[in-house]
Amino acid sequence: MQEHDLSYILNHLGEEDRARHRGAVAPPVYQSAIFAFDSVAAMRRGFADELDQTVYTRGNNPTVEILRKKLAALEGAEDALLFGSGAAAIAAGVLAGLRAGDHVVCVQKPYSWTRTLVRDFLARFGVAHSFVDASDVEQIEAALRENTRLVVLESPNTMTYEQQDLAAVAQLARARGIRTLVDNSYATPLNQNPLALGIDLVAHSATKYLNGHSDVLAGVLCGSKALIREVFQGPYMTLGAMLSPHDAWLMIRGLRTLPLRMRQVAETTARVIEFLKAHPKIEQIWYPHDADYPQAGLSRRQTRGASGLLSFTIRCDTTAAVERFCDALQRVLMTVSWGGYESLLFPVAVVYPPDTRVGQQRPGQVPVNLVRLSVGLEEADSLLADLAQALDRV
Ligand SMILES: *Cc1c(COP(=O)(O)O)cnc(C)c1O
C-alpha cells in the first residue's frame, strides 16, 4: 500500500531537506501569504503550476505542503489537498465534478452538513439527489440514473456506523463512469484505505483523529493527481477554503502520534464495550468492531483496526434519565465533535425538548435516548468509574 513505512511518513516525509532550515528538526511555519520571484521567467513558471510551486498561500504553502505529502502517503494517494475544515473538503470533492442536470446518490444518514450540501445546496444549482440505504449495494444500483455522476459514501457513517462494501460500490460505479467519494474520518487512513478498493476520492475531517487534539479544524481530500488537479482548479482555488500554515504546523505535530493514539483508544474502547454490554441500564450498543455488530464481517474484511467512537442507548422512559446520566459525568466532556485526546460525549437528546418520550424520534432519525461516546486517552479504569457513577443516576 505505502511506498514508505508509517514512521517514515510521520517523522520525515516532506521534511527530508532539513539543511534548508539550518537543521531545524521541527519544520518552520512559513507564515507568508505570498512568495516573491527574482525574474519574470521564474514568476511565469510559478503561475503555470500554482499547485506545486509557491506563489500564493491560497494555492500552496511550504508548511501545508509537508502535511499534504504525509496525508497523501497515508492514504496511498498520488496527491491530496488540505482544507480549513472537513466540511470544506467534502464540499470541494462533491462540487468539482457536477453541473446542473446531474444526479447524486448519497448514503441515507451522512454527516449533517454533507446531508445539507447534497439535499439543499446542490438542489439550488439544479443537481438532483437520492438518499439510499447503502449497506446494501443493490439499493445503490437501483438508485442510479442515466445522469448519475457521483456516489457519496461514509463508511462507517455518523452515529450508527453503517458501512458500505467499498470495493463493490467502486466496481459498480466505475463500470458506468460514475465517480465515488467516501468520508473516511471514522476509520482513519491507518485502518481503511478506500482508494485501494477502487474509490476515486477520500475525504477526512482532520479535526477528528488525524489532528487528535481538539485544537485545529481541518479537512483533507485524497485522490489521483488528475482528480486533485481538477479539484484545485475548481472549488479549491475559487472558494478558497484552505488550511492556514500555522494550523498545518499544529496538525503535523498532532499527526506524529496518530498510531499511538489509535492503538490506545482501540484498547480502551474494548474495555468500555465490555463494561457497557454487562450493564443493566444499557439497552443497545453500536460499535462496528464488536463481534455482535450486524456488519462485523464487513468490518473485519474492509478495515484493519478499531476506532474509539461508539453509541449506546440508555434504558429509560424519557430523555430526563439521559440528562441525569450526562450531567453526572465528571471526566467525560459533553460537546460536539470526537477523535480528541479526551473522552467526549454527545447526547442526541440535546436536539429534542426536555423530557421527550423514548421512541419519539423523527422518522429515519436515531433514537432520542442515544448517546455517542468518543473514547480518549484516559486510563480505562477512571473512564469506567466515571461511566458507572453516572449510570447510577439513571
Ligand atoms: C466532523 C465531521 C465532518 C465535518 O468535519 P469538520 O472538520 O467539522 O468540518 C465530516 N464528516 C464526519 C464523519 C464528521 O464527523
The ligand as an ORCA input file, in Angstrom:
! r2SCAN-3c Opt
* xyz 0 1
  C     -16.988     16.297     11.856
  C     -17.271     15.536     10.631
  C     -17.272     16.154      9.377
  C     -17.043     17.629      9.209
  O     -15.750     17.988      9.522
  P     -15.355     19.458     10.079
  O     -13.893     19.341     10.247
  O     -16.118     19.620     11.359
  O     -15.793     20.423      9.058
  C     -17.480     15.369      8.272
  N     -17.715     14.045      8.382
  C     -17.742     13.419      9.562
  C     -17.994     11.953      9.615
  C     -17.530     14.146     10.733
  O     -17.574     13.521     11.926
*
